[in-house]
Amino acid sequence: MSDFDRRSVLKAGLGGAALLAGPGIVPVRAAGWTNVPEPNASIRVLRWKQFIQAEFDKFAEQTKKFSEKTGVKVKLEAESWEDIRPKAAVAANVGAGPDLIIGTLDDPHKFPEKLIDMTDVADYLGAQYGGWYPVAEKYGKKGKSWIAIPQGATGGCLNYRVSHMKAAGFEQFPKDTAGFLKLCQALKKNNTPAGFALGHATGDANGWCQWALWSHGGKVVNEKNEVVIDSPETIAALEYVKQLYETFIPGVLSWNDSNNNKAFLNGELSLTLNGISIWTVGKNSTDPKQQEIAKDMDHAPMPIGPVGVPTEQQNVLVAYGYKHSKYPKAVKEYIKFMWDKENYDAWEVASNGYVSPPLPAYNDNPVWTSDPKITPYRDCLKRCRDNGFAGDLGYASAAVMGDFVVVDMFAEAASGSATPKQAAARAAERAKRYYQV
Amino acid sequence: MAVMAESVAAQVKRSSLWTRAFESRNFLGAMFMVPAIAILILFLAYPLALGFWLGLTDTKIGGAGRYIGFQNFVSLAKDSVFWLSVFNTIFYTVTASVVKFAVGLYLALLLNERLPFKSMIRAIVLLPFVVPTVLSAIAFWWIYDSQFSIISWVLIKAGLITRYIDFLGDPWNARWSVVAANIWRGVPFVAITLLAGLQTISPSLYEAANLDGATNLQRFRHITLPMLSPIIAVVMTFSVLMTFTDFQLIYTITRGGPINSTHLMATLSFQRAITGGNLGEGAAISNAMIPFLVAAILLSFFGLQRSRWQQGGRD
């Protein structure tokens, strides 16, 4: 059966499935799956390194089940997610290495022609489970073809100490940027400050700086990929962050992705952007002080700015197979198996909500409501934009993020080493070097 | 029979050719050089040429790229972050190398004296060089931490400061902090190599100087320094090269931050080429390091290997 024929069937099935699918109801099998792995297939899978051991153990267990079911041998390896980026690039460049990589963000958009077309897998999963989040689709698709399958996001939410927030005069966590600034100022006054990474922290610094930029209407590029970062909206965002920075704990200019975890769990930090890891570590810690912090903390989405809609940037995980693989069908079969709701759900439970799902149908997993502190992480993909917003994902978006153009702009303006106007102009000049190519 | 005779003749001819070849000094010399040449071409010349070529292309990761002449360099010439990295690299190399030389020479002179537990002290001095760079970098990252720095903690406990020092959050603090980490790591190499050089100086020279009534300073100025200068030239060339191309310390401690104030050319090259995906531009930054490195080597060799000066004369 050709792809065209199968997709026609999928589309027809999707219509029926959509009718059946209500809130929280998974549609009945709407899509066919005819892929057959190559005989004696053996694939090498490289994925991001686990933060929660139970999550990786479950992933490995599911992988073993897949091998038993299909006969496909899988060699599973894990690397720190920041180290996957260069490895993925080298694999694309030399045409050798892992068959499948589960990495991050726009990496597959840097070498789309080296990747297996995953359209049939994405169509199957999308049809089966009622469609992908739009941002997941943006990360997965290049033109009309899917080059990667989104796995979700190691979501980031605001981590805060409830008692410190209340002591600062707030009963509820503020939902807008104005209230958020007031909270940070009050926390500073009480000597229980907030802190957000402004060093070259790939996840945390890019995460909150992009949010600050977008929440005020600023963006690096417009829909035509023209650099528009030097704008009044960006200046407003820089002025806002300048005020926020004054309330931060000292040293954030040097922070990488782990500094805030350490400071929060040591009780020195009351508010920061992070994954669910701080709470998980605190909860499972043998240290009574950290257990107490875990009990006293909660999570919230990033506040909404003047633009009036959520503008988060999340560390979206994407799986992509290489054309150099001898077993592309086995690669697809593996993804289909691991992403099937039953298996994904079991893995999500083991991860304790570490990965925000890419398909809204997966939101009904009981893990998300098992503790109200986990729930904000469920909808990370619903609230987030892609890192190339409002333009395309590709070399330029990856280069601007990899070169910390936006983070440096905020760091310059916040620390006073440049005025907001100068910082925005410099960021525009740096971004143009990539977008003009 | 005729066939057999012919093959024997051919064999004799062949063997005589082999024998003659192996008896030829020129042929044997060339043969012995082949493995070395092959290794040099494969692991040195080819990567260097490829790097140089990549710097002249717009190659992206996963893409073929095309020749664009010196466009990468023209673009870099207008890039303020690149020039900042050039400044940082020169600052890092010069300050760290000068201090490493001074401290290394002092330690070498000290260890050359009669000391109790001399062997043990020499082994201890070597320790920073033995520890893997990444491990020592992580240790320094903790030492410089804005919330958990042991230096700040001790100073606060001693009542000398009231708040933690922002070692890595302030551009100049960060620069000096990474220089200090590099010095700690690099001193043993300089010290031990210079110590080896000191031990080759004949004691009779010092004895003669003593008889002539030379002071310690005069002995150092007129015997130690000139006799040591060839070793100094070599050790400082290596030290400058290793410092100029340093990557691990910076990447582990600061990733080039804050606001690119500790980005060296090597770390910027990696960031642009691998993280950012622009292999061509990353290679161009690496290529831009070559003139500086060549200049450093020439300076070390021609500046410190002045034969007349070594012999006590003027240049």
Chai-1 contact restraints between the chains, C-beta under 6 A:
chainA,res_idxA,chainB,res_idxB,connection_type,confidence,min_distance_angstrom,max_distance_angstrom,comment,restraint_id
A,P86,B,I274,contact,1.0,0.0,6.0,A-B,restraint_1
A,A89,B,I61,contact,1.0,0.0,6.0,A-B,restraint_2
A,A89,B,I274,contact,1.0,0.0,6.0,A-B,restraint_3
A,A92,B,G62,contact,1.0,0.0,6.0,A-B,restraint_4
A,N93,B,I61,contact,1.0,0.0,6.0,A-B,restraint_5
A,N93,B,G62,contact,1.0,0.0,6.0,A-B,restraint_6
A,K110,B,I61,contact,1.0,0.0,6.0,A-B,restraint_7
A,K110,B,G62,contact,1.0,0.0,6.0,A-B,restraint_8
A,K110,B,G277,contact,1.0,0.0,6.0,A-B,restraint_9
A,F111,B,G62,contact,1.0,0.0,6.0,A-B,restraint_10
A,K114,B,G62,contact,1.0,0.0,6.0,A-B,restraint_11
A,G199,B,G257,contact,1.0,0.0,6.0,A-B,restraint_12
A,G199,B,P258,contact,1.0,0.0,6.0,A-B,restraint_13
A,H200,B,R255,contact,1.0,0.0,6.0,A-B,restraint_14
A,H200,B,G256,contact,1.0,0.0,6.0,A-B,restraint_15
A,H200,B,G257,contact,1.0,0.0,6.0,A-B,restraint_16
A,P250,B,D166,contact,1.0,0.0,6.0,A-B,restraint_17
A,G251,B,S146,contact,1.0,0.0,6.0,A-B,restraint_18
A,G251,B,D166,contact,1.0,0.0,6.0,A-B,restraint_19
A,G251,B,G169,contact,1.0,0.0,6.0,A-B,restraint_20
A,L253,B,G169,contact,1.0,0.0,6.0,A-B,restraint_21
A,L253,B,P258,contact,1.0,0.0,6.0,A-B,restraint_22
A,S254,B,S146,contact,1.0,0.0,6.0,A-B,restraint_23
A,S254,B,L168,contact,1.0,0.0,6.0,A-B,restraint_24
A,S254,B,G169,contact,1.0,0.0,6.0,A-B,restraint_25
A,S254,B,P258,contact,1.0,0.0,6.0,A-B,restraint_26
A,A263,B,Q147,contact,1.0,0.0,6.0,A-B,restraint_27
A,E268,B,Q147,contact,1.0,0.0,6.0,A-B,restraint_28
A,Y395,B,K60,contact,1.0,0.0,6.0,A-B,restraint_29
A,Y395,B,G277,contact,1.0,0.0,6.0,A-B,restraint_30
A,A398,B,G277,contact,1.0,0.0,6.0,A-B,restraint_31
A,A399,B,G276,contact,1.0,0.0,6.0,A-B,restraint_32
A,A399,B,G277,contact,1.0,0.0,6.0,A-B,restraint_33
A,A399,B,N278,contact,1.0,0.0,6.0,A-B,restraint_34
A,G402,B,T275,contact,1.0,0.0,6.0,A-B,restraint_35
A,G402,B,G276,contact,1.0,0.0,6.0,A-B,restraint_36
A,D403,B,G276,contact,1.0,0.0,6.0,A-B,restraint_37
A,D408,B,I259,contact,1.0,0.0,6.0,A-B,restraint_38
A,A411,B,I259,contact,1.0,0.0,6.0,A-B,restraint_39
A,E412,B,I259,contact,1.0,0.0,6.0,A-B,restraint_40
